[in-house]
Amino acid sequence: MKRKGPGRDENGLTPEDRRIWGRITGSVVAPRSRKPARVTPGAEAPAHLVVAPPEHPRPLPKTSPQRSLPTAPPTARQADAQPSTARPTASRVRSAPEDLEPRRKQRLSRERDPIEARIDLHGFGRFEAEDQLRGFLTSCQARGMRAVLVITGQGRLGGGVIRASFGEWMQSPGLRSVVSGFTVAHQRHGGNGAFYVTLKRKA
């Protein structure tokens, strides 16, 4: 409901109200519609349209590793050209001495096969006895002998050091090319305190 009074118009405004209203409406300007800026190809874009690049570049996508193609098997000519890595055959490996056959032991005990030389290791220390035995067997092989007798002795209560080490000496690499076999001698040749030793032919 509009209020009317002295000095007011039909809208109920005083002259002072109309003056203030006129000042307000006169200072208001209608907004203008903004059109999107047009960018010409090849021209530099306005400063407010330039987008700065990110500080940290995006990581490149991971690429799968290249798979190597299967290689073809070498030809016969290529295989011949490659150095051979095959292991030595069993014939090249020197076999360890073995126990003598019962018949060979019997022939030696009865001296049907001659015992061509003998050595007595009594009185030697362990290392000196080993050196004496090795030199003796090598010399007998070089002279073409095939069977010899080695006297070790039994020691006290059968625990002689030389007799206990005899089997280890026979299996050593230095005698594998010399000795073909060995066994305990017959009682008439020393029994448990002696050994028959057969020798390989000199290559």
Secondary structure, DSSP 8 states (H G I E B T S, - for coil): -----TT--TTS--HHHHHHHHHHHHH-------------TTS---GGG-----SS-------------------HHHHHHS-------TTTS----EE--HHHHHHHHTTSS----EEE-TT--HHHHHHHHHHHHHHHHHTT--EEEEE----GGG--HHHHHHHHHHTSGGGTTTEEEEEE--GGGTGGGEEEEEE----
